[in-house]
Amino acid sequence: MRRAIGAIFCCIAAILYAVNYLAAVIYMPHIGNFSTPPGRLGTAYKIVGRTPELLAIIALAVGIVSLVIGELNQIRSQKKS
């Protein structure tokens, strides 16, 4: 069960990471003036913010920890048998 929860959190992290860039791409046509070095995508990415990216990092960390704990529990139960 713990491994399934870990896999779900890793999928959530991937979705959140992709949504961050997807939101920036959707917002790009609404940008009139933008600074040249970051370009349109970089400017839109700054406007969208980093919240989904930070949530993705947290979800990935929770998922990895959950996967590791699930695997360790399975190894311990196999050693006892």
TITI-894361 format. One record per atom (N, C-alpha, C): chain; x, y, z; atom name. Coordinates in nm, 2 decimals. Example, Ala and Ser with C-alpha at 12.3 -4.5 7.8 and 13.67 -1.06 7.14 Angstrom:
<rs>
<r><vexmi>A</vexmi><u>1.32</u><v>-0.57</v><w>0.78</w><miti>N</miti></r>
<r><vexmi>A</vexmi><u>1.23</u><v>-0.45</v><w>0.78</w><miti>CA</miti></r>
<r><vexmi>A</vexmi><u>1.32</u><v>-0.33</v><w>0.78</w><miti>C</miti></r>
<r><vexmi>A</vexmi><u>1.28</u><v>-0.22</v><w>0.71</w><miti>N</miti></r>
<r><vexmi>A</vexmi><u>1.37</u><v>-0.11</v><w>0.71</w><miti>CA</miti></r>
<r><vexmi>A</vexmi><u>1.29</u><v>0.00</v><w>0.79</w><miti>C</miti></r>
</rs>
This chain:
<rs>
<r><vexmi>A</vexmi><u>0.08</u><v>-0.12</v><w>0.00</w><miti>N</miti></r>
<r><vexmi>A</vexmi><u>0.00</u><v>0.00</v><w>0.00</w><miti>CA</miti></r>
<r><vexmi>A</vexmi><u>0.09</u><v>0.13</v><w>0.00</w><miti>C</miti></r>
<r><vexmi>A</vexmi><u>0.20</u><v>0.12</v><w>0.07</w><miti>N</miti></r>
<r><vexmi>A</vexmi><u>0.28</u><v>0.24</v><w>0.09</w><miti>CA</miti></r>
<r><vexmi>A</vexmi><u>0.35</u><v>0.27</v><w>-0.05</w><miti>C</miti></r>
<r><vexmi>A</vexmi><u>0.38</u><v>0.16</v><w>-0.12</w><miti>N</miti></r>
<r><vexmi>A</vexmi><u>0.44</u><v>0.19</v><w>-0.26</w><miti>CA</miti></r>
<r><vexmi>A</vexmi><u>0.34</u><v>0.25</v><w>-0.35</w><miti>C</miti></r>
<r><vexmi>A</vexmi><u>0.22</u><v>0.21</v><w>-0.35</w><miti>N</miti></r>
<r><vexmi>A</vexmi><u>0.12</u><v>0.27</v><w>-0.43</w><miti>CA</miti></r>
<r><vexmi>A</vexmi><u>0.10</u><v>0.42</v><w>-0.40</w><miti>C</miti></r>
<r><vexmi>A</vexmi><u>0.10</u><v>0.45</v><w>-0.28</w><miti>N</miti></r>
<r><vexmi>A</vexmi><u>0.09</u><v>0.59</v><w>-0.24</w><miti>CA</miti></r>
<r><vexmi>A</vexmi><u>0.21</u><v>0.67</v><w>-0.29</w><miti>C</miti></r>
<r><vexmi>A</vexmi><u>0.33</u><v>0.61</v><w>-0.28</w><miti>N</miti></r>
<r><vexmi>A</vexmi><u>0.45</u><v>0.68</v><w>-0.33</w><miti>CA</miti></r>
<r><vexmi>A</vexmi><u>0.44</u><v>0.70</v><w>-0.48</w><miti>C</miti></r>
<r><vexmi>A</vexmi><u>0.39</u><v>0.60</v><w>-0.55</w><miti>N</miti></r>
<r><vexmi>A</vexmi><u>0.38</u><v>0.62</v><w>-0.70</w><miti>CA</miti></r>
<r><vexmi>A</vexmi><u>0.28</u><v>0.72</v><w>-0.73</w><miti>C</miti></r>
<r><vexmi>A</vexmi><u>0.17</u><v>0.73</v><w>-0.66</w><miti>N</miti></r>
<r><vexmi>A</vexmi><u>0.07</u><v>0.83</v><w>-0.68</w><miti>CA</miti></r>
<r><vexmi>A</vexmi><u>0.13</u><v>0.97</v><w>-0.66</w><miti>C</miti></r>
<r><vexmi>A</vexmi><u>0.21</u><v>0.99</v><w>-0.55</w><miti>N</miti></r>
<r><vexmi>A</vexmi><u>0.27</u><v>1.12</v><w>-0.52</w><miti>CA</miti></r>
<r><vexmi>A</vexmi><u>0.37</u><v>1.16</v><w>-0.63</w><miti>C</miti></r>
<r><vexmi>A</vexmi><u>0.44</u><v>1.06</v><w>-0.68</w><miti>N</miti></r>
<r><vexmi>A</vexmi><u>0.54</u><v>1.09</v><w>-0.79</w><miti>CA</miti></r>
<r><vexmi>A</vexmi><u>0.46</u><v>1.13</v><w>-0.92</w><miti>C</miti></r>
<r><vexmi>A</vexmi><u>0.35</u><v>1.07</v><w>-0.95</w><miti>N</miti></r>
<r><vexmi>A</vexmi><u>0.27</u><v>1.11</v><w>-1.06</w><miti>CA</miti></r>
<r><vexmi>A</vexmi><u>0.21</u><v>1.25</v><w>-1.04</w><miti>C</miti></r>
<r><vexmi>A</vexmi><u>0.17</u><v>1.28</v><w>-0.92</w><miti>N</miti></r>
<r><vexmi>A</vexmi><u>0.12</u><v>1.42</v><w>-0.89</w><miti>CA</miti></r>
<r><vexmi>A</vexmi><u>0.23</u><v>1.52</v><w>-0.91</w><miti>C</miti></r>
<r><vexmi>A</vexmi><u>0.35</u><v>1.48</v><w>-0.87</w><miti>N</miti></r>
<r><vexmi>A</vexmi><u>0.46</u><v>1.58</v><w>-0.89</w><miti>CA</miti></r>
<r><vexmi>A</vexmi><u>0.49</u><v>1.60</v><w>-1.03</w><miti>C</miti></r>
<r><vexmi>A</vexmi><u>0.48</u><v>1.50</v><w>-1.12</w><miti>N</miti></r>
<r><vexmi>A</vexmi><u>0.51</u><v>1.52</v><w>-1.26</w><miti>CA</miti></r>
<r><vexmi>A</vexmi><u>0.40</u><v>1.61</v><w>-1.32</w><miti>C</miti></r>
<r><vexmi>A</vexmi><u>0.27</u><v>1.59</v><w>-1.28</w><miti>N</miti></r>
<r><vexmi>A</vexmi><u>0.16</u><v>1.67</v><w>-1.33</w><miti>CA</miti></r>
<r><vexmi>A</vexmi><u>0.18</u><v>1.81</v><w>-1.29</w><miti>C</miti></r>
<r><vexmi>A</vexmi><u>0.21</u><v>1.83</v><w>-1.16</w><miti>N</miti></r>
<r><vexmi>A</vexmi><u>0.23</u><v>1.97</v><w>-1.12</w><miti>CA</miti></r>
<r><vexmi>A</vexmi><u>0.34</u><v>2.04</v><w>-1.19</w><miti>C</miti></r>
<r><vexmi>A</vexmi><u>0.45</u><v>1.97</v><w>-1.21</w><miti>N</miti></r>
<r><vexmi>A</vexmi><u>0.56</u><v>2.03</v><w>-1.28</w><miti>CA</miti></r>
<r><vexmi>A</vexmi><u>0.53</u><v>2.07</v><w>-1.42</w><miti>C</miti></r>
<r><vexmi>A</vexmi><u>0.45</u><v>1.98</v><w>-1.49</w><miti>N</miti></r>
<r><vexmi>A</vexmi><u>0.41</u><v>2.01</v><w>-1.63</w><miti>CA</miti></r>
<r><vexmi>A</vexmi><u>0.31</u><v>2.13</v><w>-1.63</w><miti>C</miti></r>
<r><vexmi>A</vexmi><u>0.22</u><v>2.13</v><w>-1.53</w><miti>N</miti></r>
<r><vexmi>A</vexmi><u>0.12</u><v>2.24</v><w>-1.53</w><miti>CA</miti></r>
<r><vexmi>A</vexmi><u>0.18</u><v>2.37</v><w>-1.52</w><miti>C</miti></r>
<r><vexmi>A</vexmi><u>0.29</u><v>2.38</v><w>-1.45</w><miti>N</miti></r>
<r><vexmi>A</vexmi><u>0.36</u><v>2.51</v><w>-1.43</w><miti>CA</miti></r>
<r><vexmi>A</vexmi><u>0.40</u><v>2.57</v><w>-1.57</w><miti>C</miti></r>
<r><vexmi>A</vexmi><u>0.46</u><v>2.48</v><w>-1.65</w><miti>N</miti></r>
<r><vexmi>A</vexmi><u>0.50</u><v>2.53</v><w>-1.78</w><miti>CA</miti></r>
<r><vexmi>A</vexmi><u>0.38</u><v>2.55</v><w>-1.88</w><miti>C</miti></r>
<r><vexmi>A</vexmi><u>0.28</u><v>2.46</v><w>-1.86</w><miti>N</miti></r>
<r><vexmi>A</vexmi><u>0.16</u><v>2.47</v><w>-1.94</w><miti>CA</miti></r>
<r><vexmi>A</vexmi><u>0.09</u><v>2.60</v><w>-1.92</w><miti>C</miti></r>
<r><vexmi>A</vexmi><u>0.08</u><v>2.64</v><w>-1.79</w><miti>N</miti></r>
<r><vexmi>A</vexmi><u>0.02</u><v>2.77</v><w>-1.76</w><miti>CA</miti></r>
<r><vexmi>A</vexmi><u>0.09</u><v>2.89</v><w>-1.82</w><miti>C</miti></r>
<r><vexmi>A</vexmi><u>0.23</u><v>2.88</v><w>-1.82</w><miti>N</miti></r>
<r><vexmi>A</vexmi><u>0.31</u><v>2.98</v><w>-1.88</w><miti>CA</miti></r>
<r><vexmi>A</vexmi><u>0.29</u><v>2.99</v><w>-2.03</w><miti>C</miti></r>
<r><vexmi>A</vexmi><u>0.28</u><v>2.88</v><w>-2.09</w><miti>N</miti></r>
<r><vexmi>A</vexmi><u>0.26</u><v>2.87</v><w>-2.24</w><miti>CA</miti></r>
<r><vexmi>A</vexmi><u>0.12</u><v>2.93</v><w>-2.27</w><miti>C</miti></r>
<r><vexmi>A</vexmi><u>0.02</u><v>2.90</v><w>-2.19</w><miti>N</miti></r>
<r><vexmi>A</vexmi><u>-0.11</u><v>2.95</v><w>-2.22</w><miti>CA</miti></r>
<r><vexmi>A</vexmi><u>-0.12</u><v>3.10</v><w>-2.20</w><miti>C</miti></r>
<r><vexmi>A</vexmi><u>-0.04</u><v>3.15</v><w>-2.11</w><miti>N</miti></r>
<r><vexmi>A</vexmi><u>-0.04</u><v>3.29</v><w>-2.08</w><miti>CA</miti></r>
<r><vexmi>A</vexmi><u>0.05</u><v>3.37</v><w>-2.18</w><miti>C</miti></r>
<r><vexmi>A</vexmi><u>0.13</u><v>3.31</v><w>-2.25</w><miti>N</miti></r>
<r><vexmi>A</vexmi><u>0.23</u><v>3.38</v><w>-2.34</w><miti>CA</miti></r>
<r><vexmi>A</vexmi><u>0.16</u><v>3.47</v><w>-2.44</w><miti>C</miti></r>
<r><vexmi>A</vexmi><u>0.05</u><v>3.44</v><w>-2.51</w><miti>N</miti></r>
<r><vexmi>A</vexmi><u>0.00</u><v>3.53</v><w>-2.61</w><miti>CA</miti></r>
<r><vexmi>A</vexmi><u>-0.05</u><v>3.66</v><w>-2.55</w><miti>C</miti></r>
<r><vexmi>A</vexmi><u>-0.08</u><v>3.67</v><w>-2.42</w><miti>N</miti></r>
<r><vexmi>A</vexmi><u>-0.13</u><v>3.79</v><w>-2.35</w><miti>CA</miti></r>
<r><vexmi>A</vexmi><u>-0.01</u><v>3.88</v><w>-2.32</w><miti>C</miti></r>
<r><vexmi>A</vexmi><u>0.11</u><v>3.85</v><w>-2.34</w><miti>N</miti></r>
<r><vexmi>A</vexmi><u>0.22</u><v>3.93</v><w>-2.30</w><miti>CA</miti></r>
<r><vexmi>A</vexmi><u>0.25</u><v>4.02</v><w>-2.42</w><miti>C</miti></r>
<r><vexmi>A</vexmi><u>0.24</u><v>4.15</v><w>-2.40</w><miti>N</miti></r>
<r><vexmi>A</vexmi><u>0.27</u><v>4.25</v><w>-2.51</w><miti>CA</miti></r>
<r><vexmi>A</vexmi><u>0.42</u><v>4.28</v><w>-2.51</w><miti>C</miti></r>
<r><vexmi>A</vexmi><u>0.47</u><v>4.34</v><w>-2.40</w><miti>N</miti></r>
<r><vexmi>A</vexmi><u>0.61</u><v>4.38</v><w>-2.39</w><miti>CA</miti></r>
<r><vexmi>A</vexmi><u>0.68</u><v>4.28</v><w>-2.30</w><miti>C</miti></r>
<r><vexmi>A</vexmi><u>0.80</u><v>4.24</v><w>-2.35</w><miti>N</miti></r>
<r><vexmi>A</vexmi><u>0.87</u><v>4.14</v><w>-2.27</w><miti>CA</miti></r>
<r><vexmi>A</vexmi><u>1.02</u><v>4.18</v><w>-2.28</w><miti>C</miti></r>
<r><vexmi>A</vexmi><u>1.10</u><v>4.15</v><w>-2.18</w><miti>N</miti></r>
<r><vexmi>A</vexmi><u>1.24</u><v>4.17</v><w>-2.19</w><miti>CA</miti></r>
<r><vexmi>A</vexmi><u>1.31</u><v>4.07</v><w>-2.27</w><miti>C</miti></r>
<r><vexmi>A</vexmi><u>1.41</u><v>4.10</v><w>-2.35</w><miti>N</miti></r>
<r><vexmi>A</vexmi><u>1.47</u><v>4.01</v><w>-2.44</w><miti>CA</miti></r>
<r><vexmi>A</vexmi><u>1.54</u><v>3.89</v><w>-2.38</w><miti>C</miti></r>
<r><vexmi>A</vexmi><u>1.62</u><v>3.91</v><w>-2.27</w><miti>N</miti></r>
<r><vexmi>A</vexmi><u>1.70</u><v>3.79</v><w>-2.22</w><miti>CA</miti></r>
<r><vexmi>A</vexmi><u>1.61</u><v>3.67</v><w>-2.19</w><miti>C</miti></r>
<r><vexmi>A</vexmi><u>1.50</u><v>3.68</v><w>-2.11</w><miti>N</miti></r>
<r><vexmi>A</vexmi><u>1.43</u><v>3.56</v><w>-2.08</w><miti>CA</miti></r>
<r><vexmi>A</vexmi><u>1.33</u><v>3.52</v><w>-2.19</w><miti>C</miti></r>
<r><vexmi>A</vexmi><u>1.30</u><v>3.62</v><w>-2.28</w><miti>N</miti></r>
<r><vexmi>A</vexmi><u>1.21</u><v>3.59</v><w>-2.39</w><miti>CA</miti></r>
<r><vexmi>A</vexmi><u>1.06</u><v>3.58</v><w>-2.33</w><miti>C</miti></r>
<r><vexmi>A</vexmi><u>0.97</u><v>3.54</v><w>-2.42</w><miti>N</miti></r>
<r><vexmi>A</vexmi><u>0.83</u><v>3.54</v><w>-2.38</w><miti>CA</miti></r>
<r><vexmi>A</vexmi><u>0.80</u><v>3.43</v><w>-2.28</w><miti>C</miti></r>
<r><vexmi>A</vexmi><u>0.86</u><v>3.31</v><w>-2.31</w><miti>N</miti></r>
<r><vexmi>A</vexmi><u>0.83</u><v>3.20</v><w>-2.21</w><miti>CA</miti></r>
<r><vexmi>A</vexmi><u>0.89</u><v>3.23</v><w>-2.07</w><miti>C</miti></r>
<r><vexmi>A</vexmi><u>1.01</u><v>3.28</v><w>-2.07</w><miti>N</miti></r>
<r><vexmi>A</vexmi><u>1.06</u><v>3.32</v><w>-1.94</w><miti>CA</miti></r>
<r><vexmi>A</vexmi><u>0.99</u><v>3.43</v><w>-1.87</w><miti>C</miti></r>
<r><vexmi>A</vexmi><u>0.94</u><v>3.52</v><w>-1.94</w><miti>N</miti></r>
<r><vexmi>A</vexmi><u>0.86</u><v>3.63</v><w>-1.88</w><miti>CA</miti></r>
<r><vexmi>A</vexmi><u>0.72</u><v>3.57</v><w>-1.83</w><miti>C</miti></r>
<r><vexmi>A</vexmi><u>0.66</u><v>3.49</v><w>-1.91</w><miti>N</miti></r>
<r><vexmi>A</vexmi><u>0.53</u><v>3.43</v><w>-1.87</w><miti>CA</miti></r>
<r><vexmi>A</vexmi><u>0.56</u><v>3.34</v><w>-1.75</w><miti>C</miti></r>
<r><vexmi>A</vexmi><u>0.67</u><v>3.27</v><w>-1.75</w><miti>N</miti></r>
<r><vexmi>A</vexmi><u>0.70</u><v>3.18</v><w>-1.63</w><miti>CA</miti></r>
<r><vexmi>A</vexmi><u>0.72</u><v>3.26</v><w>-1.51</w><miti>C</miti></r>
<r><vexmi>A</vexmi><u>0.78</u><v>3.38</v><w>-1.52</w><miti>N</miti></r>
<r><vexmi>A</vexmi><u>0.79</u><v>3.46</v><w>-1.40</w><miti>CA</miti></r>
<r><vexmi>A</vexmi><u>0.66</u><v>3.51</v><w>-1.35</w><miti>C</miti></r>
<r><vexmi>A</vexmi><u>0.57</u><v>3.54</v><w>-1.44</w><miti>N</miti></r>
<r><vexmi>A</vexmi><u>0.43</u><v>3.59</v><w>-1.41</w><miti>CA</miti></r>
<r><vexmi>A</vexmi><u>0.35</u><v>3.48</v><w>-1.34</w><miti>C</miti></r>
<r><vexmi>A</vexmi><u>0.36</u><v>3.36</v><w>-1.39</w><miti>N</miti></r>
<r><vexmi>A</vexmi><u>0.28</u><v>3.25</v><w>-1.34</w><miti>CA</miti></r>
<r><vexmi>A</vexmi><u>0.32</u><v>3.22</v><w>-1.20</w><miti>C</miti></r>
<r><vexmi>A</vexmi><u>0.45</u><v>3.22</v><w>-1.17</w><miti>N</miti></r>
<r><vexmi>A</vexmi><u>0.50</u><v>3.20</v><w>-1.04</w><miti>CA</miti></r>
<r><vexmi>A</vexmi><u>0.56</u><v>3.06</v><w>-1.02</w><miti>C</miti></r>
<r><vexmi>A</vexmi><u>0.61</u><v>3.03</v><w>-0.90</w><miti>N</miti></r>
<r><vexmi>A</vexmi><u>0.68</u><v>2.91</v><w>-0.87</w><miti>CA</miti></r>
<r><vexmi>A</vexmi><u>0.60</u><v>2.81</v><w>-0.78</w><miti>C</miti></r>
<r><vexmi>A</vexmi><u>0.48</u><v>2.85</v><w>-0.75</w><miti>N</miti></r>
<r><vexmi>A</vexmi><u>0.41</u><v>2.77</v><w>-0.65</w><miti>CA</miti></r>
<r><vexmi>A</vexmi><u>0.39</u><v>2.62</v><w>-0.70</w><miti>C</miti></r>
<r><vexmi>A</vexmi><u>0.34</u><v>2.60</v><w>-0.82</w><miti>N</miti></r>
<r><vexmi>A</vexmi><u>0.33</u><v>2.46</v><w>-0.87</w><miti>CA</miti></r>
<r><vexmi>A</vexmi><u>0.46</u><v>2.38</v><w>-0.86</w><miti>C</miti></r>
<r><vexmi>A</vexmi><u>0.57</u><v>2.45</v><w>-0.90</w><miti>N</miti></r>
<r><vexmi>A</vexmi><u>0.70</u><v>2.38</v><w>-0.90</w><miti>CA</miti></r>
<r><vexmi>A</vexmi><u>0.74</u><v>2.34</v><w>-0.76</w><miti>C</miti></r>
<r><vexmi>A</vexmi><u>0.71</u><v>2.43</v><w>-0.66</w><miti>N</miti></r>
<r><vexmi>A</vexmi><u>0.75</u><v>2.40</v><w>-0.52</w><miti>CA</miti></r>
<r><vexmi>A</vexmi><u>0.66</u><v>2.29</v><w>-0.47</w><miti>C</miti></r>
<r><vexmi>A</vexmi><u>0.53</u><v>2.29</v><w>-0.50</w><miti>N</miti></r>
<r><vexmi>A</vexmi><u>0.44</u><v>2.18</v><w>-0.46</w><miti>CA</miti></r>
<r><vexmi>A</vexmi><u>0.48</u><v>2.05</v><w>-0.53</w><miti>C</miti></r>
<r><vexmi>A</vexmi><u>0.53</u><v>2.05</v><w>-0.65</w><miti>N</miti></r>
<r><vexmi>A</vexmi><u>0.58</u><v>1.93</v><w>-0.72</w><miti>CA</miti></r>
<r><vexmi>A</vexmi><u>0.70</u><v>1.88</v><w>-0.65</w><miti>C</miti></r>
<r><vexmi>A</vexmi><u>0.79</u><v>1.96</v><w>-0.60</w><miti>N</miti></r>
<r><vexmi>A</vexmi><u>0.91</u><v>1.91</v><w>-0.53</w><miti>CA</miti></r>
<r><vexmi>A</vexmi><u>0.87</u><v>1.85</v><w>-0.40</w><miti>C</miti></r>
<r><vexmi>A</vexmi><u>0.78</u><v>1.91</v><w>-0.33</w><miti>N</miti></r>
<r><vexmi>A</vexmi><u>0.73</u><v>1.85</v><w>-0.20</w><miti>CA</miti></r>
<r><vexmi>A</vexmi><u>0.66</u><v>1.72</v><w>-0.23</w><miti>C</miti></r>
<r><vexmi>A</vexmi><u>0.58</u><v>1.71</v><w>-0.33</w><miti>N</miti></r>
<r><vexmi>A</vexmi><u>0.51</u><v>1.58</v><w>-0.36</w><miti>CA</miti></r>
<r><vexmi>A</vexmi><u>0.61</u><v>1.48</v><w>-0.41</w><miti>C</miti></r>
<r><vexmi>A</vexmi><u>0.71</u><v>1.51</v><w>-0.48</w><miti>N</miti></r>
<r><vexmi>A</vexmi><u>0.81</u><v>1.42</v><w>-0.52</w><miti>CA</miti></r>
<r><vexmi>A</vexmi><u>0.89</u><v>1.36</v><w>-0.40</w><miti>C</miti></r>
<r><vexmi>A</vexmi><u>0.92</u><v>1.45</v><w>-0.31</w><miti>N</miti></r>
<r><vexmi>A</vexmi><u>0.99</u><v>1.41</v><w>-0.19</w><miti>CA</miti></r>
<r><vexmi>A</vexmi><u>0.91</u><v>1.31</v><w>-0.10</w><miti>C</miti></r>
<r><vexmi>A</vexmi><u>0.78</u><v>1.35</v><w>-0.09</w><miti>N</miti></r>
<r><vexmi>A</vexmi><u>0.69</u><v>1.26</v><w>-0.01</w><miti>CA</miti></r>
<r><vexmi>A</vexmi><u>0.68</u><v>1.12</v><w>-0.09</w><miti>C</miti></r>
<r><vexmi>A</vexmi><u>0.67</u><v>1.13</v><w>-0.22</w><miti>N</miti></r>
<r><vexmi>A</vexmi><u>0.65</u><v>1.00</v><w>-0.30</w><miti>CA</miti></r>
<r><vexmi>A</vexmi><u>0.78</u><v>0.92</v><w>-0.28</w><miti>C</miti></r>
<r><vexmi>A</vexmi><u>0.89</u><v>0.97</v><w>-0.29</w><miti>N</miti></r>
<r><vexmi>A</vexmi><u>1.02</u><v>0.90</v><w>-0.28</w><miti>CA</miti></r>
<r><vexmi>A</vexmi><u>1.03</u><v>0.84</v><w>-0.14</w><miti>C</miti></r>
<r><vexmi>A</vexmi><u>1.01</u><v>0.92</v><w>-0.04</w><miti>N</miti></r>
<r><vexmi>A</vexmi><u>1.02</u><v>0.86</v><w>0.10</w><miti>CA</miti></r>
<r><vexmi>A</vexmi><u>0.92</u><v>0.75</v><w>0.12</w><miti>C</miti></r>
<r><vexmi>A</vexmi><u>0.80</u><v>0.77</v><w>0.07</w><miti>N</miti></r>
<r><vexmi>A</vexmi><u>0.69</u><v>0.66</v><w>0.08</w><miti>CA</miti></r>
<r><vexmi>A</vexmi><u>0.74</u><v>0.54</v><w>0.00</w><miti>C</miti></r>
<r><vexmi>A</vexmi><u>0.79</u><v>0.55</v><w>-0.12</w><miti>N</miti></r>
<r><vexmi>A</vexmi><u>0.84</u><v>0.43</v><w>-0.19</w><miti>CA</miti></r>
<r><vexmi>A</vexmi><u>0.95</u><v>0.36</v><w>-0.11</w><miti>C</miti></r>
<r><vexmi>A</vexmi><u>1.05</u><v>0.44</v><w>-0.06</w><miti>N</miti></r>
<r><vexmi>A</vexmi><u>1.16</u><v>0.38</v><w>0.01</w><miti>CA</miti></r>
<r><vexmi>A</vexmi><u>1.11</u><v>0.30</v><w>0.14</w><miti>C</miti></r>
<r><vexmi>A</vexmi><u>1.02</u><v>0.36</v><w>0.21</w><miti>N</miti></r>
<r><vexmi>A</vexmi><u>0.96</u><v>0.30</v><w>0.33</w><miti>CA</miti></r>
<r><vexmi>A</vexmi><u>0.89</u><v>0.17</v><w>0.29</w><miti>C</miti></r>
<r><vexmi>A</vexmi><u>0.81</u><v>0.18</v><w>0.18</w><miti>N</miti></r>
<r><vexmi>A</vexmi><u>0.74</u><v>0.06</v><w>0.14</w><miti>CA</miti></r>
<r><vexmi>A</vexmi><u>0.83</u><v>-0.05</v><w>0.10</w><miti>C</miti></r>
<r><vexmi>A</vexmi><u>0.94</u><v>-0.02</v><w>0.03</w><miti>N</miti></r>
<r><vexmi>A</vexmi><u>1.03</u><v>-0.12</v><w>-0.01</w><miti>CA</miti></r>
<r><vexmi>A</vexmi><u>1.11</u><v>-0.18</v><w>0.11</w><miti>C</miti></r>
<r><vexmi>A</vexmi><u>1.14</u><v>-0.10</v><w>0.21</w><miti>N</miti></r>
<r><vexmi>A</vexmi><u>1.21</u><v>-0.15</v><w>0.33</w><miti>CA</miti></r>
<r><vexmi>A</vexmi><u>1.12</u><v>-0.24</v><w>0.41</w><miti>C</miti></r>
<r><vexmi>A</vexmi><u>0.99</u><v>-0.20</v><w>0.42</w><miti>N</miti></r>
<r><vexmi>A</vexmi><u>0.90</u><v>-0.29</v><w>0.49</w><miti>CA</miti></r>
<r><vexmi>A</vexmi><u>0.88</u><v>-0.42</v><w>0.42</w><miti>C</miti></r>
<r><vexmi>A</vexmi><u>0.88</u><v>-0.42</v><w>0.29</w><miti>N</miti></r>
<r><vexmi>A</vexmi><u>0.87</u><v>-0.55</v><w>0.21</w><miti>CA</miti></r>
<r><vexmi>A</vexmi><u>0.99</u><v>-0.64</v><w>0.23</w><miti>C</miti></r>
<r><vexmi>A</vexmi><u>1.11</u><v>-0.57</v><w>0.23</w><miti>N</miti></r>
<r><vexmi>A</vexmi><u>1.24</u><v>-0.65</v><w>0.25</w><miti>CA</miti></r>
<r><vexmi>A</vexmi><u>1.24</u><v>-0.71</v><w>0.39</w><miti>C</miti></r>
<r><vexmi>A</vexmi><u>1.19</u><v>-0.63</v><w>0.49</w><miti>N</miti></r>
<r><vexmi>A</vexmi><u>1.19</u><v>-0.68</v><w>0.63</w><miti>CA</miti></r>
<r><vexmi>A</vexmi><u>1.09</u><v>-0.80</v><w>0.65</w><miti>C</miti></r>
<r><vexmi>A</vexmi><u>0.98</u><v>-0.79</v><w>0.58</w><miti>N</miti></r>
<r><vexmi>A</vexmi><u>0.88</u><v>-0.90</v><w>0.59</w><miti>CA</miti></r>
<r><vexmi>A</vexmi><u>0.93</u><v>-1.02</v><w>0.52</w><miti>C</miti></r>
<r><vexmi>A</vexmi><u>1.00</u><v>-1.01</v><w>0.41</w><miti>N</miti></r>
<r><vexmi>A</vexmi><u>1.06</u><v>-1.13</v><w>0.35</w><miti>CA</miti></r>
<r><vexmi>A</vexmi><u>1.17</u><v>-1.19</v><w>0.43</w><miti>C</miti></r>
<r><vexmi>A</vexmi><u>1.25</u><v>-1.11</v><w>0.50</w><miti>N</miti></r>
<r><vexmi>A</vexmi><u>1.35</u><v>-1.17</v><w>0.59</w><miti>CA</miti></r>
<r><vexmi>A</vexmi><u>1.29</u><v>-1.25</v><w>0.70</w><miti>C</miti></r>
<r><vexmi>A</vexmi><u>1.18</u><v>-1.20</v><w>0.76</w><miti>N</miti></r>
<r><vexmi>A</vexmi><u>1.12</u><v>-1.27</v><w>0.87</w><miti>CA</miti></r>
<r><vexmi>A</vexmi><u>1.06</u><v>-1.40</v><w>0.83</w><miti>C</miti></r>
<r><vexmi>A</vexmi><u>1.02</u><v>-1.42</v><w>0.70</w><miti>N</miti></r>
<r><vexmi>A</vexmi><u>0.95</u><v>-1.54</v><w>0.65</w><miti>CA</miti></r>
<r><vexmi>A</vexmi><u>1.05</u><v>-1.65</v><w>0.63</w><miti>C</miti></r>
</rs>
